[in-house]
Amino acid sequence: MQLETKYLSTKEAGRYLGFSHKTLEAWRTTGTGPEYVKLQNGHVRYSRSQLEEWIHTTPTRRAA
């Protein structure tokens, strides 16, 4: 049995959400996107439960 990872790297979170890791990096600089944690070693991690919450609470926007 494989254990499910609770925290994901930026690349893993991007794959999980269907966005590139560069998009998540850009969102971090603008203060948008899902919540994340920055570890003491500088690595960024996303909580799987926070990603799920973000998916369900982010309004859909239509392209102009």
N, C-alpha and C positions, 0 to 999 in steps of 0.2 A: 504494500500500500504506500502511495506517495503522499507526503504531507503537503498541504497547500500553504504557500508562502503568504504570510500576513502583510509584509512590506515588499514593495516592488521598486526596482531601479527606474530611472527615467525611461530607458529603452523599453523595459518590460511594461511600464505603465502606458507608454505610447501604444504598444501593440495591443494591450488590453482594451484601450479606449478607441483604437482605430485612427490614431494620429501619429505623426512622426515625433521622435524625441526632440527634434528641433522646435516643433510647435510648442511642446510643453516648456522647453527652455525659454522661448519667447514669452509665453504667458507668465512665467515666473518673473521676468524683468518688468512686465507691465502690471503685475499684481492681479492678473486674471487667472482663470483655470482652477483646477482642483488644488486643495490644500496639500502641503508637503512638509516634510521635516528635513532640516539640514543637520547632519551629524557633525560631531567635532572634527572628523577627518575631512570634512568638506563634501562628502557624498550626500546626495539627495535621495530620499525615499518617500514613496507614496503608500499610504495605507489603502489596502484593497477595499475596506469598508467605506473610507472617505471617497474613493473613486466611485463606488456604487451610489453613494448619497449624491455626489456631484452630478452623475448621469441623470438621476431622477429629479433633481431640483433645478437644473439649468434650463432656462426657457429656450425654445427653438426659435431661431431667427431665419427669416427668408432672405435670400439674396435679392438685391435690387434689380 
